[in-house]
Amino acid sequence: MSAHEADVHPISPELPAMFDGMKLAAVATVLYILVRCLNLKSPTGPPDLTYQDTALNRFLLKSCPQLTKE
C-alpha cells in the first residue's frame, strides 16, 4: 500500500449512491411533469390512417380479419 492509497478514506461509502438516487428522482420528476404537460395540450382526435394497396397488406388483411374491424 503506497502513501497515496493510505490517505484516501471515504467518509461514507453510501453517500454517492444516495446522491445518484436523488439525481435520478429529480430527473424522473422533471420528465413526468414534462410528459404530463405535453399530453394535456395534445389533441385527442383519432389518428390518421393511410392505406397502400400492396400484396403484403392484402395478405395481412386476409389472414387476420381483426384488422378490418372498426
PDB file with one MODEL, atoms N, CA, C and O in Angstrom:
MODEL        1
ATOM      1  N   MET A   1       0.851  -1.180   0.000  1.00  0.00           N
ATOM      2  CA  MET A   1       0.000   0.000   0.000  1.00  0.00           C
ATOM      3  C   MET A   1       0.886   1.229   0.000  1.00  0.00           C
ATOM      4  O   MET A   1       1.744   1.374   0.871  1.00  0.00           O
ATOM      5  N   SER A   2       0.696   2.098  -0.946  1.00  0.00           N
ATOM      6  CA  SER A   2       1.520   3.304  -1.031  1.00  0.00           C
ATOM      7  C   SER A   2       0.970   4.378  -0.092  1.00  0.00           C
ATOM      8  O   SER A   2      -0.113   4.236   0.475  1.00  0.00           O
ATOM      9  N   ALA A   3       1.731   5.435   0.053  1.00  0.00           N
ATOM     10  CA  ALA A   3       1.316   6.529   0.934  1.00  0.00           C
ATOM     11  C   ALA A   3       0.081   7.224   0.391  1.00  0.00           C
ATOM     12  O   ALA A   3      -0.754   7.694   1.164  1.00  0.00           O
ATOM     13  N   HIS A   4      -0.048   7.297  -0.934  1.00  0.00           N
ATOM     14  CA  HIS A   4      -1.214   7.958  -1.544  1.00  0.00           C
ATOM     15  C   HIS A   4      -2.491   7.165  -1.268  1.00  0.00           C
ATOM     16  O   HIS A   4      -3.537   7.747  -0.981  1.00  0.00           O
ATOM     17  N   GLU A   5      -2.401   5.834  -1.355  1.00  0.00           N
ATOM     18  CA  GLU A   5      -3.577   5.000  -1.103  1.00  0.00           C
ATOM     19  C   GLU A   5      -3.998   5.061   0.356  1.00  0.00           C
ATOM     20  O   GLU A   5      -5.185   4.931   0.655  1.00  0.00           O
ATOM     21  N   ALA A   6      -3.063   5.254   1.263  1.00  0.00           N
ATOM     22  CA  ALA A   6      -3.387   5.321   2.683  1.00  0.00           C
ATOM     23  C   ALA A   6      -4.123   6.605   3.023  1.00  0.00           C
ATOM     24  O   ALA A   6      -4.864   6.639   4.006  1.00  0.00           O
ATOM     25  N   ASP A   7      -3.939   7.683   2.227  1.00  0.00           N
ATOM     26  CA  ASP A   7      -4.594   8.957   2.510  1.00  0.00           C
ATOM     27  C   ASP A   7      -6.043   8.997   2.049  1.00  0.00           C
ATOM     28  O   ASP A   7      -6.796   9.870   2.480  1.00  0.00           O
ATOM     29  N   VAL A   8      -6.443   8.094   1.203  1.00  0.00           N
ATOM     30  CA  VAL A   8      -7.787   8.119   0.648  1.00  0.00           C
ATOM     31  C   VAL A   8      -8.706   7.276   1.534  1.00  0.00           C
ATOM     32  O   VAL A   8      -8.621   6.048   1.549  1.00  0.00           O
ATOM     33  N   HIS A   9      -9.576   7.953   2.264  1.00  0.00           N
ATOM     34  CA  HIS A   9     -10.554   7.280   3.123  1.00  0.00           C
ATOM     35  C   HIS A   9     -11.922   7.881   2.844  1.00  0.00           C
ATOM     36  O   HIS A   9     -12.152   9.048   3.163  1.00  0.00           O
ATOM     37  N   PRO A  10     -12.817   7.132   2.270  1.00  0.00           N
ATOM     38  CA  PRO A  10     -14.152   7.695   2.048  1.00  0.00           C
ATOM     39  C   PRO A  10     -14.858   7.921   3.384  1.00  0.00           C
ATOM     40  O   PRO A  10     -14.806   7.080   4.281  1.00  0.00           O
ATOM     41  N   ILE A  11     -15.506   9.053   3.494  1.00  0.00           N
ATOM     42  CA  ILE A  11     -16.208   9.383   4.735  1.00  0.00           C
ATOM     43  C   ILE A  11     -17.406   8.457   4.907  1.00  0.00           C
ATOM     44  O   ILE A  11     -17.617   7.878   5.974  1.00  0.00           O
ATOM     45  N   SER A  12     -18.172   8.331   3.857  1.00  0.00           N
ATOM     46  CA  SER A  12     -19.346   7.463   3.908  1.00  0.00           C
ATOM     47  C   SER A  12     -19.501   6.813   2.534  1.00  0.00           C
ATOM     48  O   SER A  12     -19.793   7.507   1.560  1.00  0.00           O
ATOM     49  N   PRO A  13     -19.314   5.506   2.434  1.00  0.00           N
ATOM     50  CA  PRO A  13     -19.365   4.874   1.121  1.00  0.00           C
ATOM     51  C   PRO A  13     -20.755   4.899   0.477  1.00  0.00           C
ATOM     52  O   PRO A  13     -20.851   4.802  -0.746  1.00  0.00           O
ATOM     53  N   GLU A  14     -21.822   5.026   1.250  1.00  0.00           N
ATOM     54  CA  GLU A  14     -23.160   5.045   0.659  1.00  0.00           C
ATOM     55  C   GLU A  14     -23.578   6.440   0.212  1.00  0.00           C
ATOM     56  O   GLU A  14     -24.628   6.582  -0.415  1.00  0.00           O
ATOM     57  N   LEU A  15     -22.809   7.457   0.506  1.00  0.00           N
ATOM     58  CA  LEU A  15     -23.165   8.828   0.160  1.00  0.00           C
ATOM     59  C   LEU A  15     -23.278   9.043  -1.350  1.00  0.00           C
ATOM     60  O   LEU A  15     -24.268   9.638  -1.775  1.00  0.00           O
ATOM     61  N   PRO A  16     -22.336   8.604  -2.189  1.00  0.00           N
ATOM     62  CA  PRO A  16     -22.511   8.803  -3.635  1.00  0.00           C
ATOM     63  C   PRO A  16     -23.747   8.102  -4.187  1.00  0.00           C
ATOM     64  O   PRO A  16     -24.407   8.626  -5.084  1.00  0.00           O
ATOM     65  N   ALA A  17     -24.061   6.937  -3.665  1.00  0.00           N
ATOM     66  CA  ALA A  17     -25.254   6.236  -4.134  1.00  0.00           C
ATOM     67  C   ALA A  17     -26.515   7.013  -3.779  1.00  0.00           C
ATOM     68  O   ALA A  17     -27.472   7.033  -4.554  1.00  0.00           O
ATOM     69  N   MET A  18     -26.522   7.650  -2.619  1.00  0.00           N
ATOM     70  CA  MET A  18     -27.686   8.437  -2.213  1.00  0.00           C
ATOM     71  C   MET A  18     -27.853   9.634  -3.150  1.00  0.00           C
ATOM     72  O   MET A  18     -28.972   9.954  -3.549  1.00  0.00           O
ATOM     73  N   PHE A  19     -26.743  10.302  -3.504  1.00  0.00           N
ATOM     74  CA  PHE A  19     -26.831  11.433  -4.413  1.00  0.00           C
ATOM     75  C   PHE A  19     -27.261  10.986  -5.799  1.00  0.00           C
ATOM     76  O   PHE A  19     -28.014  11.695  -6.466  1.00  0.00           O
ATOM     77  N   ASP A  20     -26.798   9.819  -6.248  1.00  0.00           N
ATOM     78  CA  ASP A  20     -27.241   9.301  -7.540  1.00  0.00           C
ATOM     79  C   ASP A  20     -28.740   9.035  -7.520  1.00  0.00           C
ATOM     80  O   ASP A  20     -29.429   9.309  -8.503  1.00  0.00           O
ATOM     81  N   GLY A  21     -29.245   8.513  -6.428  1.00  0.00           N
ATOM     82  CA  GLY A  21     -30.681   8.283  -6.305  1.00  0.00           C
ATOM     83  C   GLY A  21     -31.470   9.571  -6.313  1.00  0.00           C
ATOM     84  O   GLY A  21     -32.554   9.637  -6.894  1.00  0.00           O
ATOM     85  N   MET A  22     -30.934  10.601  -5.669  1.00  0.00           N
ATOM     86  CA  MET A  22     -31.614  11.897  -5.654  1.00  0.00           C
ATOM     87  C   MET A  22     -31.621  12.517  -7.050  1.00  0.00           C
ATOM     88  O   MET A  22     -32.616  13.112  -7.464  1.00  0.00           O
ATOM     89  N   LYS A  23     -30.502  12.377  -7.778  1.00  0.00           N
ATOM     90  CA  LYS A  23     -30.462  12.893  -9.150  1.00  0.00           C
ATOM     91  C   LYS A  23     -31.467  12.150 -10.024  1.00  0.00           C
ATOM     92  O   LYS A  23     -32.178  12.760 -10.823  1.00  0.00           O
ATOM     93  N   LEU A  24     -31.519  10.845  -9.869  1.00  0.00           N
ATOM     94  CA  LEU A  24     -32.446  10.046 -10.662  1.00  0.00           C
ATOM     95  C   LEU A  24     -33.894  10.434 -10.356  1.00  0.00           C
ATOM     96  O   LEU A  24     -34.717  10.530 -11.267  1.00  0.00           O
ATOM     97  N   ALA A  25     -34.203  10.656  -9.088  1.00  0.00           N
ATOM     98  CA  ALA A  25     -35.554  11.057  -8.716  1.00  0.00           C
ATOM     99  C   ALA A  25     -35.895  12.439  -9.281  1.00  0.00           C
ATOM    100  O   ALA A  25     -37.023  12.668  -9.718  1.00  0.00           O
ATOM    101  N   ALA A  26     -34.935  13.349  -9.275  1.00  0.00           N
ATOM    102  CA  ALA A  26     -35.178  14.688  -9.810  1.00  0.00           C
ATOM    103  C   ALA A  26     -35.407  14.633 -11.322  1.00  0.00           C
ATOM    104  O   ALA A  26     -36.309  15.295 -11.834  1.00  0.00           O
ATOM    105  N   VAL A  27     -34.612  13.864 -12.026  1.00  0.00           N
ATOM    106  CA  VAL A  27     -34.785  13.735 -13.480  1.00  0.00           C
ATOM    107  C   VAL A  27     -36.120  13.078 -13.796  1.00  0.00           C
ATOM    108  O   VAL A  27     -36.819  13.506 -14.714  1.00  0.00           O
ATOM    109  N   ALA A  28     -36.481  12.037 -13.041  1.00  0.00           N
ATOM    110  CA  ALA A  28     -37.761  11.366 -13.266  1.00  0.00           C
ATOM    111  C   ALA A  28     -38.928  12.317 -13.021  1.00  0.00           C
ATOM    112  O   ALA A  28     -39.913  12.289 -13.759  1.00  0.00           O
ATOM    113  N   THR A  29     -38.828  13.151 -12.003  1.00  0.00           N
ATOM    114  CA  THR A  29     -39.896  14.108 -11.707  1.00  0.00           C
ATOM    115  C   THR A  29     -40.041  15.128 -12.836  1.00  0.00           C
ATOM    116  O   THR A  29     -41.155  15.442 -13.255  1.00  0.00           O
ATOM    117  N   VAL A  30     -38.922  15.639 -13.321  1.00  0.00           N
ATOM    118  CA  VAL A  30     -38.973  16.630 -14.412  1.00  0.00           C
ATOM    119  C   VAL A  30     -39.563  15.991 -15.666  1.00  0.00           C
ATOM    120  O   VAL A  30     -40.400  16.597 -16.335  1.00  0.00           O
ATOM    121  N   LEU A  31     -39.134  14.780 -15.988  1.00  0.00           N
ATOM    122  CA  LEU A  31     -39.673  14.106 -17.171  1.00  0.00           C
ATOM    123  C   LEU A  31     -41.163  13.824 -17.019  1.00  0.00           C
ATOM    124  O   LEU A  31     -41.916  13.964 -17.983  1.00  0.00           O
ATOM    125  N   TYR A  32     -41.595  13.434 -15.838  1.00  0.00           N
ATOM    126  CA  TYR A  32     -43.012  13.167 -15.604  1.00  0.00           C
ATOM    127  C   TYR A  32     -43.836  14.435 -15.823  1.00  0.00           C
ATOM    128  O   TYR A  32     -44.874  14.402 -16.485  1.00  0.00           O
ATOM    129  N   ILE A  33     -43.367  15.551 -15.265  1.00  0.00           N
ATOM    130  CA  ILE A  33     -44.101  16.813 -15.417  1.00  0.00           C
ATOM    131  C   ILE A  33     -44.134  17.232 -16.886  1.00  0.00           C
ATOM    132  O   ILE A  33     -45.161  17.703 -17.376  1.00  0.00           O
ATOM    133  N   LEU A  34     -43.017  17.062 -17.583  1.00  0.00           N
ATOM    134  CA  LEU A  34     -42.959  17.422 -18.995  1.00  0.00           C
ATOM    135  C   LEU A  34     -43.931  16.587 -19.824  1.00  0.00           C
ATOM    136  O   LEU A  34     -44.640  17.124 -20.674  1.00  0.00           O
ATOM    137  N   VAL A  35     -43.967  15.291 -19.584  1.00  0.00           N
ATOM    138  CA  VAL A  35     -44.876  14.411 -20.327  1.00  0.00           C
ATOM    139  C   VAL A  35     -46.327  14.747 -20.013  1.00  0.00           C
ATOM    140  O   VAL A  35     -47.171  14.772 -20.908  1.00  0.00           O
ATOM    141  N   ARG A  36     -46.614  15.004 -18.754  1.00  0.00           N
ATOM    142  CA  ARG A  36     -47.994  15.357 -18.386  1.00  0.00           C
ATOM    143  C   ARG A  36     -48.426  16.653 -19.070  1.00  0.00           C
ATOM    144  O   ARG A  36     -49.558  16.746 -19.545  1.00  0.00           O
ATOM    145  N   CYS A  37     -47.559  17.641 -19.129  1.00  0.00           N
ATOM    146  CA  CYS A  37     -47.913  18.908 -19.784  1.00  0.00           C
ATOM    147  C   CYS A  37     -48.117  18.698 -21.280  1.00  0.00           C
ATOM    148  O   CYS A  37     -49.042  19.273 -21.854  1.00  0.00           O
ATOM    149  N   LEU A  38     -47.289  17.900 -21.917  1.00  0.00           N
ATOM    150  CA  LEU A  38     -47.439  17.665 -23.349  1.00  0.00           C
ATOM    151  C   LEU A  38     -48.715  16.887 -23.649  1.00  0.00           C
ATOM    152  O   LEU A  38     -49.383  17.156 -24.648  1.00  0.00           O
ATOM    153  N   ASN A  39     -49.054  15.941 -22.808  1.00  0.00           N
ATOM    154  CA  ASN A  39     -50.258  15.153 -23.040  1.00  0.00           C
ATOM    155  C   ASN A  39     -51.523  15.983 -22.839  1.00  0.00           C
ATOM    156  O   ASN A  39     -52.527  15.740 -23.508  1.00  0.00           O
ATOM    157  N   LEU A  40     -51.495  16.935 -21.951  1.00  0.00           N
ATOM    158  CA  LEU A  40     -52.674  17.765 -21.718  1.00  0.00           C
ATOM    159  C   LEU A  40     -52.932  18.702 -22.891  1.00  0.00           C
ATOM    160  O   LEU A  40     -54.076  19.084 -23.134  1.00  0.00           O
ATOM    161  N   LYS A  41     -51.892  19.074 -23.615  1.00  0.00           N
ATOM    162  CA  LYS A  41     -52.047  20.023 -24.705  1.00  0.00           C
ATOM    163  C   LYS A  41     -52.221  19.341 -26.058  1.00  0.00           C
ATOM    164  O   LYS A  41     -52.470  20.017 -27.056  1.00  0.00           O
ATOM    165  N   SER A  42     -52.096  18.031 -26.112  1.00  0.00           N
ATOM    166  CA  SER A  42     -52.205  17.349 -27.394  1.00  0.00           C
ATOM    167  C   SER A  42     -53.672  17.098 -27.742  1.00  0.00           C
ATOM    168  O   SER A  42     -54.484  16.883 -26.842  1.00  0.00           O
ATOM    169  N   PRO A  43     -54.027  17.121 -29.020  1.00  0.00           N
ATOM    170  CA  PRO A  43     -55.414  16.863 -29.414  1.00  0.00           C
ATOM    171  C   PRO A  43     -55.781  15.399 -29.162  1.00  0.00           C
ATOM    172  O   PRO A  43     -54.927  14.513 -29.191  1.00  0.00           O
ATOM    173  N   THR A  44     -57.057  15.172 -28.919  1.00  0.00           N
ATOM    174  CA  THR A  44     -57.499  13.816 -28.599  1.00  0.00           C
ATOM    175  C   THR A  44     -58.237  13.165 -29.763  1.00  0.00           C
ATOM    176  O   THR A  44     -58.984  12.208 -29.561  1.00  0.00           O
ATOM    177  N   GLY A  45     -58.039  13.665 -30.971  1.00  0.00           N
ATOM    178  CA  GLY A  45     -58.702  13.107 -32.145  1.00  0.00           C
ATOM    179  C   GLY A  45     -58.125  11.760 -32.529  1.00  0.00           C
ATOM    180  O   GLY A  45     -57.057  11.368 -32.060  1.00  0.00           O
ATOM    181  N   PRO A  46     -58.853  11.053 -33.396  1.00  0.00           N
ATOM    182  CA  PRO A  46     -58.352   9.748 -33.837  1.00  0.00           C
ATOM    183  C   PRO A  46     -57.127   9.921 -34.729  1.00  0.00           C
ATOM    184  O   PRO A  46     -56.975  10.955 -35.378  1.00  0.00           O
ATOM    185  N   PRO A  47     -56.273   8.938 -34.765  1.00  0.00           N
ATOM    186  CA  PRO A  47     -55.080   9.052 -35.617  1.00  0.00           C
ATOM    187  C   PRO A  47     -55.445   8.956 -37.096  1.00  0.00           C
ATOM    188  O   PRO A  47     -56.438   8.327 -37.460  1.00  0.00           O
ATOM    189  N   ASP A  48     -54.648   9.573 -37.927  1.00  0.00           N
ATOM    190  CA  ASP A  48     -54.842   9.488 -39.374  1.00  0.00           C
ATOM    191  C   ASP A  48     -54.232   8.184 -39.870  1.00  0.00           C
ATOM    192  O   ASP A  48     -53.051   7.916 -39.653  1.00  0.00           O
ATOM    193  N   LEU A  49     -55.046   7.383 -40.535  1.00  0.00           N
ATOM    194  CA  LEU A  49     -54.571   6.112 -41.063  1.00  0.00           C
ATOM    195  C   LEU A  49     -54.409   6.211 -42.569  1.00  0.00           C
ATOM    196  O   LEU A  49     -55.268   6.758 -43.261  1.00  0.00           O
ATOM    197  N   THR A  50     -53.327   5.691 -43.061  1.00  0.00           N
ATOM    198  CA  THR A  50     -53.122   5.636 -44.502  1.00  0.00           C
ATOM    199  C   THR A  50     -53.032   4.176 -44.914  1.00  0.00           C
ATOM    200  O   THR A  50     -52.503   3.341 -44.182  1.00  0.00           O
ATOM    201  N   TYR A  51     -53.545   3.889 -46.070  1.00  0.00           N
ATOM    202  CA  TYR A  51     -53.555   2.511 -46.566  1.00  0.00           C
ATOM    203  C   TYR A  51     -52.991   2.489 -47.966  1.00  0.00           C
ATOM    204  O   TYR A  51     -53.405   3.262 -48.830  1.00  0.00           O
ATOM    205  N   GLN A  52     -52.044   1.599 -48.184  1.00  0.00           N
ATOM    206  CA  GLN A  52     -51.499   1.386 -49.516  1.00  0.00           C
ATOM    207  C   GLN A  52     -51.834  -0.029 -49.925  1.00  0.00           C
ATOM    208  O   GLN A  52     -51.616  -0.975 -49.167  1.00  0.00           O
ATOM    209  N   ASP A  53     -52.364  -0.173 -51.125  1.00  0.00           N
ATOM    210  CA  ASP A  53     -52.761  -1.493 -51.611  1.00  0.00           C
ATOM    211  C   ASP A  53     -51.529  -2.235 -52.121  1.00  0.00           C
ATOM    212  O   ASP A  53     -51.129  -2.096 -53.277  1.00  0.00           O
ATOM    213  N   THR A  54     -50.945  -3.020 -51.233  1.00  0.00           N
ATOM    214  CA  THR A  54     -49.786  -3.823 -51.612  1.00  0.00           C
ATOM    215  C   THR A  54     -50.105  -5.287 -51.358  1.00  0.00           C
ATOM    216  O   THR A  54     -51.082  -5.608 -50.681  1.00  0.00           O
ATOM    217  N   ALA A  55     -49.291  -6.161 -51.896  1.00  0.00           N
ATOM    218  CA  ALA A  55     -49.501  -7.600 -51.718  1.00  0.00           C
ATOM    219  C   ALA A  55     -49.403  -7.982 -50.244  1.00  0.00           C
ATOM    220  O   ALA A  55     -50.167  -8.821 -49.765  1.00  0.00           O
ATOM    221  N   LEU A  56     -48.475  -7.377 -49.534  1.00  0.00           N
ATOM    222  CA  LEU A  56     -48.331  -7.688 -48.108  1.00  0.00           C
ATOM    223  C   LEU A  56     -49.561  -7.254 -47.327  1.00  0.00           C
ATOM    224  O   LEU A  56     -50.040  -7.998 -46.471  1.00  0.00           O
ATOM    225  N   ASN A  57     -50.083  -6.059 -47.605  1.00  0.00           N
ATOM    226  CA  ASN A  57     -51.278  -5.588 -46.897  1.00  0.00           C
ATOM    227  C   ASN A  57     -52.484  -6.479 -47.193  1.00  0.00           C
ATOM    228  O   ASN A  57     -53.260  -6.791 -46.290  1.00  0.00           O
ATOM    229  N   ARG A  58     -52.646  -6.889 -48.451  1.00  0.00           N
ATOM    230  CA  ARG A  58     -53.768  -7.781 -48.789  1.00  0.00           C
ATOM    231  C   ARG A  58     -53.640  -9.112 -48.059  1.00  0.00           C
ATOM    232  O   ARG A  58     -54.629  -9.648 -47.560  1.00  0.00           O
ATOM    233  N   PHE A  59     -52.417  -9.647 -47.997  1.00  0.00           N
ATOM    234  CA  PHE A  59     -52.196 -10.906 -47.290  1.00  0.00           C
ATOM    235  C   PHE A  59     -52.519 -10.765 -45.803  1.00  0.00           C
ATOM    236  O   PHE A  59     -53.160 -11.639 -45.220  1.00  0.00           O
ATOM    237  N   LEU A  60     -52.076  -9.664 -45.191  1.00  0.00           N
ATOM    238  CA  LEU A  60     -52.338  -9.455 -43.764  1.00  0.00           C
ATOM    239  C   LEU A  60     -53.832  -9.301 -43.484  1.00  0.00           C
ATOM    240  O   LEU A  60     -54.338  -9.826 -42.492  1.00  0.00           O
ATOM    241  N   LEU A  61     -54.537  -8.582 -44.359  1.00  0.00           N
ATOM    242  CA  LEU A  61     -55.971  -8.398 -44.153  1.00  0.00           C
ATOM    243  C   LEU A  61     -56.733  -9.711 -44.332  1.00  0.00           C
ATOM    244  O   LEU A  61     -57.728  -9.938 -43.644  1.00  0.00           O
ATOM    245  N   LYS A  62     -56.287 -10.575 -45.241  1.00  0.00           N
ATOM    246  CA  LYS A  62     -56.943 -11.875 -45.413  1.00  0.00           C
ATOM    247  C   LYS A  62     -56.635 -12.812 -44.256  1.00  0.00           C
ATOM    248  O   LYS A  62     -57.509 -13.556 -43.810  1.00  0.00           O
ATOM    249  N   SER A  63     -55.412 -12.784 -43.771  1.00  0.00           N
ATOM    250  CA  SER A  63     -55.019 -13.728 -42.726  1.00  0.00           C
ATOM    251  C   SER A  63     -55.450 -13.280 -41.330  1.00  0.00           C
ATOM    252  O   SER A  63     -55.546 -14.108 -40.423  1.00  0.00           O
ATOM    253  N   CYS A  64     -55.705 -12.008 -41.145  1.00  0.00           N
ATOM    254  CA  CYS A  64     -56.104 -11.515 -39.822  1.00  0.00           C
ATOM    255  C   CYS A  64     -57.333 -10.620 -39.967  1.00  0.00           C
ATOM    256  O   CYS A  64     -57.188  -9.416 -40.177  1.00  0.00           O
ATOM    257  N   PRO A  65     -58.539 -11.178 -39.862  1.00  0.00           N
ATOM    258  CA  PRO A  65     -59.755 -10.376 -40.069  1.00  0.00           C
ATOM    259  C   PRO A  65     -59.965  -9.300 -39.003  1.00  0.00           C
ATOM    260  O   PRO A  65     -60.740  -8.368 -39.219  1.00  0.00           O
ATOM    261  N   GLN A  66     -59.290  -9.411 -37.859  1.00  0.00           N
ATOM    262  CA  GLN A  66     -59.454  -8.368 -36.822  1.00  0.00           C
ATOM    263  C   GLN A  66     -58.935  -7.029 -37.278  1.00  0.00           C
ATOM    264  O   GLN A  66     -59.334  -5.997 -36.738  1.00  0.00           O
ATOM    265  N   LEU A  67     -58.056  -7.019 -38.261  1.00  0.00           N
ATOM    266  CA  LEU A  67     -57.522  -5.744 -38.739  1.00  0.00           C
ATOM    267  C   LEU A  67     -58.569  -4.907 -39.460  1.00  0.00           C
ATOM    268  O   LEU A  67     -58.427  -3.687 -39.550  1.00  0.00           O
ATOM    269  N   THR A  68     -59.608  -5.538 -39.972  1.00  0.00           N
ATOM    270  CA  THR A  68     -60.638  -4.789 -40.690  1.00  0.00           C
ATOM    271  C   THR A  68     -61.772  -4.341 -39.796  1.00  0.00           C
ATOM    272  O   THR A  68     -62.630  -3.575 -40.237  1.00  0.00           O
ATOM    273  N   LYS A  69     -61.805  -4.797 -38.543  1.00  0.00           N
ATOM    274  CA  LYS A  69     -62.860  -4.357 -37.616  1.00  0.00           C
ATOM    275  C   LYS A  69     -62.598  -2.924 -37.189  1.00  0.00           C
ATOM    276  O   LYS A  69     -61.452  -2.515 -36.995  1.00  0.00           O
ATOM    277  N   GLU A  70     -63.684  -2.164 -37.045  1.00  0.00           N
ATOM    278  CA  GLU A  70     -63.529  -0.769 -36.623  1.00  0.00           C
ATOM    279  C   GLU A  70     -63.927  -0.605 -35.191  1.00  0.00           C
ATOM    280  O   GLU A  70     -63.864   0.502 -34.655  1.00  0.00           O
TER     281      GLU A  70
ENDMDL
END
